[in-house]
Each structure stands twice: as C-alpha cells, then as structure tokens.
Amino acid sequence: MSQFLPLQTFPSTRAKLKFKCKPYEMTSREHDLRAALIQWRDFKMIEEDLDGDIFFGPQLIMTNKILNHVINLAHYAKLSTPTS
C-alpha cells in the first residue's frame, strides 16, 4: 500500500517548553497565591454553575498542573501583571 501513498513526515505542532524552573522551597507568598487560585477556581465553578460536576470538579476550570505552573512563573517573576 505504501507504493500508492508515500508516507510523509509532518512537523511537530507541539511547542517546546520555554521555561524550566529549578526546584525551590515554597514561601508564604506562593502558599497564599496557591490558596487564592484554588479559591478562585472554586468560585468559578459556582459562577459557571458547574459545582455539581463530580467527575471533573475544579480541574475543569484550571488543572493542578497549570495552577502549579502559574505559581512557578510568579515565583520567578515571569508574570508582570495578574492578567498575563
């Protein structure tokens, strides 16, 4: 079948990681930011009328992986404003 349809290689559409953070000890600022983001995430669940979703839960609004990445970016001052 390959004689009729030659295989093509497509370039990867996945972007490379642009920021790698070194391990660090979370300070009270990072813990406060984490608590605020979790509180915001829970509020958005109620606001969007998704608080009854027991399958996805708050992960539907913002996954823990993204939440941790936001905290890492804030720790290394890579976020200039709250909306970035």
Phi and psi in radians as a Rosetta constraint file:
Dihedral C 1 N 2 CA 2 C 2 CIRCULARHARMONIC -1.184 0.35
Dihedral N 2 CA 2 C 2 N 3 CIRCULARHARMONIC -0.326 0.35
Dihedral C 2 N 3 CA 3 C 3 CIRCULARHARMONIC -1.240 0.35
Dihedral N 3 CA 3 C 3 N 4 CIRCULARHARMONIC -0.397 0.35
Dihedral C 3 N 4 CA 4 C 4 CIRCULARHARMONIC -1.581 0.35
Dihedral N 4 CA 4 C 4 N 5 CIRCULARHARMONIC -0.651 0.35
Dihedral C 4 N 5 CA 5 C 5 CIRCULARHARMONIC -2.164 0.35
Dihedral N 5 CA 5 C 5 N 6 CIRCULARHARMONIC 1.696 0.35
Dihedral C 5 N 6 CA 6 C 6 CIRCULARHARMONIC -1.140 0.35
Dihedral N 6 CA 6 C 6 N 7 CIRCULARHARMONIC 2.465 0.35
Dihedral C 6 N 7 CA 7 C 7 CIRCULARHARMONIC -1.312 0.35
Dihedral N 7 CA 7 C 7 N 8 CIRCULARHARMONIC 2.344 0.35
Dihedral C 7 N 8 CA 8 C 8 CIRCULARHARMONIC -1.952 0.35
Dihedral N 8 CA 8 C 8 N 9 CIRCULARHARMONIC 2.515 0.35
Dihedral C 8 N 9 CA 9 C 9 CIRCULARHARMONIC -1.707 0.35
Dihedral N 9 CA 9 C 9 N 10 CIRCULARHARMONIC 2.289 0.35
Dihedral C 9 N 10 CA 10 C 10 CIRCULARHARMONIC -1.829 0.35
Dihedral N 10 CA 10 C 10 N 11 CIRCULARHARMONIC 2.502 0.35
Dihedral C 10 N 11 CA 11 C 11 CIRCULARHARMONIC -1.189 0.35
Dihedral N 11 CA 11 C 11 N 12 CIRCULARHARMONIC 2.623 0.35
Dihedral C 11 N 12 CA 12 C 12 CIRCULARHARMONIC -1.165 0.35
Dihedral N 12 CA 12 C 12 N 13 CIRCULARHARMONIC 2.357 0.35
Dihedral C 12 N 13 CA 13 C 13 CIRCULARHARMONIC -1.654 0.35
Dihedral N 13 CA 13 C 13 N 14 CIRCULARHARMONIC -0.051 0.35
Dihedral C 13 N 14 CA 14 C 14 CIRCULARHARMONIC -1.468 0.35
Dihedral N 14 CA 14 C 14 N 15 CIRCULARHARMONIC 2.242 0.35
Dihedral C 14 N 15 CA 15 C 15 CIRCULARHARMONIC -1.324 0.35
Dihedral N 15 CA 15 C 15 N 16 CIRCULARHARMONIC 2.557 0.35
Dihedral C 15 N 16 CA 16 C 16 CIRCULARHARMONIC -1.309 0.35
Dihedral N 16 CA 16 C 16 N 17 CIRCULARHARMONIC 2.631 0.35
Dihedral C 16 N 17 CA 17 C 17 CIRCULARHARMONIC -1.109 0.35
Dihedral N 17 CA 17 C 17 N 18 CIRCULARHARMONIC 2.298 0.35
Dihedral C 17 N 18 CA 18 C 18 CIRCULARHARMONIC -1.701 0.35
Dihedral N 18 CA 18 C 18 N 19 CIRCULARHARMONIC -0.244 0.35
Dihedral C 18 N 19 CA 19 C 19 CIRCULARHARMONIC -2.487 0.35
Dihedral N 19 CA 19 C 19 N 20 CIRCULARHARMONIC 2.117 0.35
Dihedral C 19 N 20 CA 20 C 20 CIRCULARHARMONIC -1.974 0.35
Dihedral N 20 CA 20 C 20 N 21 CIRCULARHARMONIC 2.253 0.35
Dihedral C 20 N 21 CA 21 C 21 CIRCULARHARMONIC -1.810 0.35
Dihedral N 21 CA 21 C 21 N 22 CIRCULARHARMONIC 2.534 0.35
Dihedral C 21 N 22 CA 22 C 22 CIRCULARHARMONIC -1.446 0.35
Dihedral N 22 CA 22 C 22 N 23 CIRCULARHARMONIC 2.605 0.35
Dihedral C 22 N 23 CA 23 C 23 CIRCULARHARMONIC -1.032 0.35
Dihedral N 23 CA 23 C 23 N 24 CIRCULARHARMONIC 2.485 0.35
Dihedral C 23 N 24 CA 24 C 24 CIRCULARHARMONIC -2.564 0.35
Dihedral N 24 CA 24 C 24 N 25 CIRCULARHARMONIC 2.846 0.35
Dihedral C 24 N 25 CA 25 C 25 CIRCULARHARMONIC -1.554 0.35
Dihedral N 25 CA 25 C 25 N 26 CIRCULARHARMONIC 2.162 0.35
Dihedral C 25 N 26 CA 26 C 26 CIRCULARHARMONIC -1.196 0.35
Dihedral N 26 CA 26 C 26 N 27 CIRCULARHARMONIC 2.320 0.35
Dihedral C 26 N 27 CA 27 C 27 CIRCULARHARMONIC -1.632 0.35
Dihedral N 27 CA 27 C 27 N 28 CIRCULARHARMONIC -3.109 0.35
Dihedral C 27 N 28 CA 28 C 28 CIRCULARHARMONIC -1.128 0.35
Dihedral N 28 CA 28 C 28 N 29 CIRCULARHARMONIC -0.530 0.35
Dihedral C 28 N 29 CA 29 C 29 CIRCULARHARMONIC -1.112 0.35
Dihedral N 29 CA 29 C 29 N 30 CIRCULARHARMONIC -0.756 0.35
Dihedral C 29 N 30 CA 30 C 30 CIRCULARHARMONIC -1.195 0.35
Dihedral N 30 CA 30 C 30 N 31 CIRCULARHARMONIC -0.668 0.35
Dihedral C 30 N 31 CA 31 C 31 CIRCULARHARMONIC -1.135 0.35
Dihedral N 31 CA 31 C 31 N 32 CIRCULARHARMONIC -0.693 0.35
Dihedral C 31 N 32 CA 32 C 32 CIRCULARHARMONIC -1.143 0.35
Dihedral N 32 CA 32 C 32 N 33 CIRCULARHARMONIC -0.729 0.35
Dihedral C 32 N 33 CA 33 C 33 CIRCULARHARMONIC -1.106 0.35
Dihedral N 33 CA 33 C 33 N 34 CIRCULARHARMONIC -0.743 0.35
Dihedral C 33 N 34 CA 34 C 34 CIRCULARHARMONIC -1.060 0.35
Dihedral N 34 CA 34 C 34 N 35 CIRCULARHARMONIC -0.786 0.35
Dihedral C 34 N 35 CA 35 C 35 CIRCULARHARMONIC -1.113 0.35
Dihedral N 35 CA 35 C 35 N 36 CIRCULARHARMONIC -0.699 0.35
Dihedral C 35 N 36 CA 36 C 36 CIRCULARHARMONIC -1.159 0.35
Dihedral N 36 CA 36 C 36 N 37 CIRCULARHARMONIC -0.702 0.35
Dihedral C 36 N 37 CA 37 C 37 CIRCULARHARMONIC -1.175 0.35
Dihedral N 37 CA 37 C 37 N 38 CIRCULARHARMONIC -0.667 0.35
Dihedral C 37 N 38 CA 38 C 38 CIRCULARHARMONIC -1.171 0.35
Dihedral N 38 CA 38 C 38 N 39 CIRCULARHARMONIC -0.708 0.35
Dihedral C 38 N 39 CA 39 C 39 CIRCULARHARMONIC -1.119 0.35
Dihedral N 39 CA 39 C 39 N 40 CIRCULARHARMONIC -0.741 0.35
Dihedral C 39 N 40 CA 40 C 40 CIRCULARHARMONIC -1.082 0.35
Dihedral N 40 CA 40 C 40 N 41 CIRCULARHARMONIC -0.747 0.35
Dihedral C 40 N 41 CA 41 C 41 CIRCULARHARMONIC -1.082 0.35
Dihedral N 41 CA 41 C 41 N 42 CIRCULARHARMONIC -0.732 0.35
Dihedral C 41 N 42 CA 42 C 42 CIRCULARHARMONIC -1.162 0.35
Dihedral N 42 CA 42 C 42 N 43 CIRCULARHARMONIC -0.689 0.35
Dihedral C 42 N 43 CA 43 C 43 CIRCULARHARMONIC -1.102 0.35
Dihedral N 43 CA 43 C 43 N 44 CIRCULARHARMONIC -0.732 0.35
Dihedral C 43 N 44 CA 44 C 44 CIRCULARHARMONIC -1.120 0.35
Dihedral N 44 CA 44 C 44 N 45 CIRCULARHARMONIC -0.602 0.35
Dihedral C 44 N 45 CA 45 C 45 CIRCULARHARMONIC -1.062 0.35
Dihedral N 45 CA 45 C 45 N 46 CIRCULARHARMONIC -0.765 0.35
Dihedral C 45 N 46 CA 46 C 46 CIRCULARHARMONIC -1.218 0.35
Dihedral N 46 CA 46 C 46 N 47 CIRCULARHARMONIC -0.756 0.35
Dihedral C 46 N 47 CA 47 C 47 CIRCULARHARMONIC -1.065 0.35
Dihedral N 47 CA 47 C 47 N 48 CIRCULARHARMONIC -0.681 0.35
Dihedral C 47 N 48 CA 48 C 48 CIRCULARHARMONIC -1.526 0.35
Dihedral N 48 CA 48 C 48 N 49 CIRCULARHARMONIC 0.101 0.35
Dihedral C 48 N 49 CA 49 C 49 CIRCULARHARMONIC 1.026 0.35
Dihedral N 49 CA 49 C 49 N 50 CIRCULARHARMONIC 0.741 0.35
Dihedral C 49 N 50 CA 50 C 50 CIRCULARHARMONIC -1.985 0.35
Dihedral N 50 CA 50 C 50 N 51 CIRCULARHARMONIC 0.170 0.35
Dihedral C 50 N 51 CA 51 C 51 CIRCULARHARMONIC -1.184 0.35
Dihedral N 51 CA 51 C 51 N 52 CIRCULARHARMONIC -0.243 0.35
Dihedral C 51 N 52 CA 52 C 52 CIRCULARHARMONIC -1.539 0.35
Dihedral N 52 CA 52 C 52 N 53 CIRCULARHARMONIC -0.040 0.35
Dihedral C 52 N 53 CA 53 C 53 CIRCULARHARMONIC -1.363 0.35
Dihedral N 53 CA 53 C 53 N 54 CIRCULARHARMONIC 1.822 0.35
Dihedral C 53 N 54 CA 54 C 54 CIRCULARHARMONIC -1.606 0.35
Dihedral N 54 CA 54 C 54 N 55 CIRCULARHARMONIC -0.175 0.35
Dihedral C 54 N 55 CA 55 C 55 CIRCULARHARMONIC -1.374 0.35
Dihedral N 55 CA 55 C 55 N 56 CIRCULARHARMONIC -0.932 0.35
Dihedral C 55 N 56 CA 56 C 56 CIRCULARHARMONIC -1.604 0.35
Dihedral N 56 CA 56 C 56 N 57 CIRCULARHARMONIC -0.725 0.35
Dihedral C 56 N 57 CA 57 C 57 CIRCULARHARMONIC 1.158 0.35
Dihedral N 57 CA 57 C 57 N 58 CIRCULARHARMONIC -2.672 0.35
Dihedral C 57 N 58 CA 58 C 58 CIRCULARHARMONIC -1.089 0.35
Dihedral N 58 CA 58 C 58 N 59 CIRCULARHARMONIC -0.311 0.35
Dihedral C 58 N 59 CA 59 C 59 CIRCULARHARMONIC -1.090 0.35
Dihedral N 59 CA 59 C 59 N 60 CIRCULARHARMONIC -0.338 0.35
Dihedral C 59 N 60 CA 60 C 60 CIRCULARHARMONIC -1.162 0.35
Dihedral N 60 CA 60 C 60 N 61 CIRCULARHARMONIC -0.593 0.35
Dihedral C 60 N 61 CA 61 C 61 CIRCULARHARMONIC -1.430 0.35
Dihedral N 61 CA 61 C 61 N 62 CIRCULARHARMONIC -0.888 0.35
Dihedral C 61 N 62 CA 62 C 62 CIRCULARHARMONIC -2.639 0.35
Dihedral N 62 CA 62 C 62 N 63 CIRCULARHARMONIC 2.122 0.35
Dihedral C 62 N 63 CA 63 C 63 CIRCULARHARMONIC -1.231 0.35
Dihedral N 63 CA 63 C 63 N 64 CIRCULARHARMONIC 2.770 0.35
Dihedral C 63 N 64 CA 64 C 64 CIRCULARHARMONIC -1.089 0.35
Dihedral N 64 CA 64 C 64 N 65 CIRCULARHARMONIC -0.577 0.35
Dihedral C 64 N 65 CA 65 C 65 CIRCULARHARMONIC -1.098 0.35
Dihedral N 65 CA 65 C 65 N 66 CIRCULARHARMONIC -0.779 0.35
Dihedral C 65 N 66 CA 66 C 66 CIRCULARHARMONIC -1.200 0.35
Dihedral N 66 CA 66 C 66 N 67 CIRCULARHARMONIC -0.713 0.35
Dihedral C 66 N 67 CA 67 C 67 CIRCULARHARMONIC -1.007 0.35
Dihedral N 67 CA 67 C 67 N 68 CIRCULARHARMONIC -0.804 0.35
Dihedral C 67 N 68 CA 68 C 68 CIRCULARHARMONIC -1.132 0.35
Dihedral N 68 CA 68 C 68 N 69 CIRCULARHARMONIC -0.632 0.35
Dihedral C 68 N 69 CA 69 C 69 CIRCULARHARMONIC -1.168 0.35
Dihedral N 69 CA 69 C 69 N 70 CIRCULARHARMONIC -0.682 0.35
Dihedral C 69 N 70 CA 70 C 70 CIRCULARHARMONIC -1.087 0.35
Dihedral N 70 CA 70 C 70 N 71 CIRCULARHARMONIC -0.734 0.35
Dihedral C 70 N 71 CA 71 C 71 CIRCULARHARMONIC -1.119 0.35
Dihedral N 71 CA 71 C 71 N 72 CIRCULARHARMONIC -0.729 0.35
Dihedral C 71 N 72 CA 72 C 72 CIRCULARHARMONIC -1.094 0.35
Dihedral N 72 CA 72 C 72 N 73 CIRCULARHARMONIC -0.769 0.35
Dihedral C 72 N 73 CA 73 C 73 CIRCULARHARMONIC -1.102 0.35
Dihedral N 73 CA 73 C 73 N 74 CIRCULARHARMONIC -0.694 0.35
Dihedral C 73 N 74 CA 74 C 74 CIRCULARHARMONIC -1.165 0.35
Dihedral N 74 CA 74 C 74 N 75 CIRCULARHARMONIC -0.670 0.35
Dihedral C 74 N 75 CA 75 C 75 CIRCULARHARMONIC -1.064 0.35
Dihedral N 75 CA 75 C 75 N 76 CIRCULARHARMONIC -0.750 0.35
Dihedral C 75 N 76 CA 76 C 76 CIRCULARHARMONIC -1.577 0.35
Dihedral N 76 CA 76 C 76 N 77 CIRCULARHARMONIC 0.256 0.35
Dihedral C 76 N 77 CA 77 C 77 CIRCULARHARMONIC 0.975 0.35
Dihedral N 77 CA 77 C 77 N 78 CIRCULARHARMONIC 0.700 0.35
Dihedral C 77 N 78 CA 78 C 78 CIRCULARHARMONIC -1.597 0.35
Dihedral N 78 CA 78 C 78 N 79 CIRCULARHARMONIC -0.163 0.35
Dihedral C 78 N 79 CA 79 C 79 CIRCULARHARMONIC -1.824 0.35
Dihedral N 79 CA 79 C 79 N 80 CIRCULARHARMONIC 2.042 0.35
Dihedral C 79 N 80 CA 80 C 80 CIRCULARHARMONIC -1.439 0.35
Dihedral N 80 CA 80 C 80 N 81 CIRCULARHARMONIC -0.567 0.35
Dihedral C 80 N 81 CA 81 C 81 CIRCULARHARMONIC -2.381 0.35
Dihedral N 81 CA 81 C 81 N 82 CIRCULARHARMONIC 2.835 0.35
Dihedral C 81 N 82 CA 82 C 82 CIRCULARHARMONIC -1.106 0.35
Dihedral N 82 CA 82 C 82 N 83 CIRCULARHARMONIC -0.399 0.35
Dihedral C 82 N 83 CA 83 C 83 CIRCULARHARMONIC -1.571 0.35
Dihedral N 83 CA 83 C 83 N 84 CIRCULARHARMONIC -0.073 0.35
